[in-house]
């Protein structure tokens, strides 16, 4: 039996990120928290996400990675205009501030 590969969070669309987190038993709003850390702030280490519980950060580090890609996932561009995708992420992130 081989282990599941780590999931690159920057390769996920918002819907996929929500589904990934739901699979970990996390609430939907966690996707917005992660998007805020990944894109506006550009964080690449889970340990720097100080508003997430330490246990959640540790779980993410065991299950996921954050690539150094500065752009939104390519799949999201095909699913919606970039401005819509950015607006979605900004709105999600602003509700958590």
PyMOL commands that set and color helices and strands:
alter all, ss='L'
color gray80, all
select helices_A, chain A and resi 9-11+14-23+29-40+46-48+54-63+74-79+82-96
alter helices_A, ss='H'
color red, helices_A
select strands_A, chain A and resi 7-8+64-65
alter strands_A, ss='S'
color yellow, strands_A
deselect
rebuild
show_as cartoon
